[in-house]
Amino acid sequence: MDVREVIVNETLPQIPAGMVAFDLEMANSFANAPPVICMIGMERYDSEAGHCVSTIASITSRREEPELIEWFVRELSGLADRHTHPRLLSFSGLENDVPWLEQRLQRFDLPPEQSGTLERFEHVDLKAEFYRRTHSDHMSLKNLERIFGIGRESSIQSRKVSFILTDVMSSRRRGSSIPEKIFRYLHEDVHHLLLIYNRWEQVSLDEFRLTDEEYLNFLNSLKNALHKLVQSPLARRSDTQRAVKNLGGYLKALSGALDKALVDQTFAEFELPPLPEFDGRHRDLGRIKKKHARLSGISLRDAETGAYQLRSRLRKPKGALAVVRHQGRLLMIRRADGLKRAAGYWGLPGGSLEEGESPSIGAVRELWEELNLYGTAGRILGTSTSVGGEYTLYWVEVEVDDLSTLNAEQSEVAEVRWMAQGEIASLDPLIPGALEGFHRFLGPEWQ
């Protein structure tokens, strides 16, 4: 095992005594074998000396992993003995690094005084803290570095790091050493964790808070999963029939609450309906529970002040697009040449929502006005942005039982076509961004 120490002369007054930043790097491409932790980086701030002390331990053989873990535990144990409030600082450590370490502690059968070391520390996870402040979980360490104005000298990607370490640890490269750029990469990781924490209270994260539009997409994901479930064979199976029936009622309650929020253009008064209790171990039922749990963890209002916490984007002008399919084909229109917006372009039937109108009602109305077709709104598949960026467009599934009444309103629709999978790209001219929308909401086969 190789242990290196680096001193960084930098003053970090906001770093509390007893805090240590850490990160792991793994080799994980071995066939029929678990991934191997082969590098551990640690950094603490020495307030008396006024500098940071970074220590990186590495191994180049899979047999050395127990020695590496024991070294890390001994270092932590010594730190915990010297401080009354020891803390472990990481990025996504609670999701990944800590569980991996706990797994090793059990597997290697370490003495009790070592195996319980992690429990002596308070875990500070910057990804979890960012989520707590913003309810946005789309954040990487590199993006967090940019937010806090921290530059990175290393340009290597994390996937490349894992690939290189796997190659070094493999039998084909026995005796080879870890490249210096990997040490620099890991050192920057742990040092930047301390830098970010030192600036944590100085940087406003308000502009990164979850938007109501993003929250809507989470709701639509749950709603679409429910819609798919109640129409699946699970609804007829004896062991899951009752659970699916209960979820059908929940889908109606969720749809009603969501439609009201869209009409109000805010989730300020929205209450996520409680998920009914149900039995059933099928994976699709498990997905519903996970999606609902994720939404339940998002606080729409501040617990102390009651203030609404989502950034508002729903008050942007809105439109609805009707997604009508029949016998494997999709209904497309070419907009009339005299229209103010997207004249002459091919796209889905649809238009602007009227005041107080939900996307579902608007999609049904537009389909009637443009094509004389009466339909029933189903799922909201998601949202996109209009060509000019001024409208949020809701993609709404609409079922039409009687297509014989189809009659295009010439002032709005110049041509109508039913398009099979893979034919959409042949339409010319096609509204910019349409192919991306079909890929996201209907699948790549509809491009």
ABEGO torsion letter per residue (X at the ends): XBBBBBBBBBBBAABBBGBBBBBBBBBAABBGBBBBBABBBBBBBBAAAGBBBBBBBBBABAAAAAAAAAAAAAAAAAAAAABABBBBBBBGAAAAAAAAAAAAAAAAGBBAAAAAAAAABBBBBAAAAAAAAAGBABBBAAAAAAAAGBBBABABBAAAAAAAAAAAABAAABGBBBBAAAAAAAAAAAAAAAAAAAAAAABBAAAABBBAAAAAAAAAAAAAAAAAAAABAAAABAAAAAAAAAAAAAAAAAAAAAAAAAAAGBAAABBBBBBBBBBEABAAAAAAAAAAAAAAABBABBAAAGBBABBBAAABBBBBBBBBBBGGBBBBBBBBAABABGBGBBBBBEEBBBBGBBAAAAAAAAAAAAAGBBBBBBBBAEBBBBAAGABBBBBBBBBBABAAABBBBAAABABBBBBBBGAAAABOBBBBGAAAAAAAAAEAAAX
